[in-house]
Every structure is written in C-alpha cells, then in structure tokens.
C-alpha cells in the first residue's frame, strides 16, 4: 500500500463527527464482563453480542471503524457475511487488535511491557488478507511510588514503534495506544507529567523507526486525576490539561487523536471530548475510540433477553455513538 493510501485510511478513521468502536476484548476480559451480567462466555454468545453491536442501524453515521479481536475477525453474521466484509459494505473500516497483552517488566516491580512482536509480520499479512485495514497495540503505564521509570516508558515506546513500522509495511494503519492508567491516587498534575513523558518518548521512537505519521493514529488517554484522588478536576480542567499536553508532544502532521475512555463513565468520556473540541481549532482531529463507554448499558440490556432485546440494545449503542459523534464536532448538548 502506498503512503497516500495509508494516509487516506487514517483520514477516514477520523472523518468529521465519526470515531472508532472498540470491541477487541480478549476472551478472558469479555468473559468477566459477561459474568457480571449473567451471560455464559461461549463463542456463539461472543459472536452474537458483537453482531448486535456492529449491525446497529445507522451506526456508520457516527462510527468510522471497529477494532476487532482475532476471533471476531474470523466470524460472520448470522446471515453468513464475514464481519470484515459487513463493515466494509456499511462504509466502516475493520481493525484488529494485534498485541498479545501485558506481562511484568523484569527488574521493575509494578511495571508492565506489552508482548506480541514475535511473528507479528506474518500475522499482519494474514489480517490484511482477512480484510483488516488498521491495527491496534496497547501499552500500559502505571503511576505509583517511583513509577513509571524511564526504562518502562522507553521499552513500551520501542515496542509500539516496531509494531507501527510492521503495520505500515503490510498496508495497515497503526493505532498506537500508550495508556496511562487512571488507577491510583495521583493528582492531575502528576498525570500530565507522566503523559507528557510517555508521548515524547513515543513520537521519538516512531521517528527513529521511520514510521509515517500521516498514516498513523494516536489512541490516547485523557489527562485525568487518579480514581482515588481526593480532588477530582472538572471537565474544563481535564480538557485544557489534555490539549496542552498533546500540543506540546504530538506533531501536527498526525491525522488524528482518538481517546480511550479508560474507565470513565459514559457521560464524562463524552463531556471531556466535547469540551476539547469546543476549545479548537486543533492541529489534529480529536475523536473517540471507546469500548465500555459505548457498550456497558447495551450489554446489560441485551443480557436480560439476548434474542428479544437486540434492537433495544442497539438503540442504546446508537445513542452513545451519536452523542460521541457530536462531541467530536464540539456540538454535544448533554444527555
């Protein structure tokens, strides 16, 4: 794929008023979410749940693409249409989670590194054949006593940049996700300092690995205080801090930044995105790539009657997608 095609795909991912739905939970993670609402974690239930999400009527009006799990990319709708083909028919881009999860960073207690580079070139080649047009790799940065260390930040930035280079070699737009976790009692100032250091390291590594930024998307965490912090910032402070951090670290050539919800509730995730866009214009498009913040209410309703509540659950998904699409334009009015 040419540079122009990669850039076109990246631009399509952040089309005005559209964002990405993340349905790439691992089998174990979705099993925990199913257990919480009384759904058995079987392959068919996972398929049916993800079909409910992806086939919501008019979803493509607010969603440009979906991040899928390996199992889901190989599955089909009840009518026998592969999910990747269905998304493409609806004007949405199929994406794929390609990292293999986190493991303890040896020698650095409390810190993690993401694995999955071994054999990645071959997996990406197969994913492209299966219809994927972008990919995602998530790094995890914890904030705590004396962490993160520079080493943890550096090794995760290196892995993200190698993954990104391999993606572009195979014609896939890399979505790079260095998530700074909300877990802990740290204040927003600490979150800002850590996020700034992480993003500086990431873009330095991407430059060193010859990654084309015009064909790359950043999936970023917002600059928020830890969940256990006694003093929680308001929506405007989060928006201003996040924007200032991005403007000091993210090159303007990048097509867009899509935010993860990171454990925020539905309303806060939407409100923060809306506030950032109202502070624009910004050098890059700011949009969303939410998972739980778009699905949690729908999952709870669907679980009560998996056959009978499909359309009602889809209405909830569409409502969240519409709200976030408006927030991506700075036009959300609440609710």
Helices and strands as residue ranges (DSSP letters): H 3-13, E 19-23, H 27-36, H 43-54, G 59-61, E 63-68, H 70-73, H 83-89, E 93-97, E 102-104, E 112-114, H 120-129, E 134-141, H 150-169, E 173-180, H 188-208, G 213-215, E 216-220, H 235-247, E 256-259, H 266-278, E 285-290, H 292-304, H 310-327
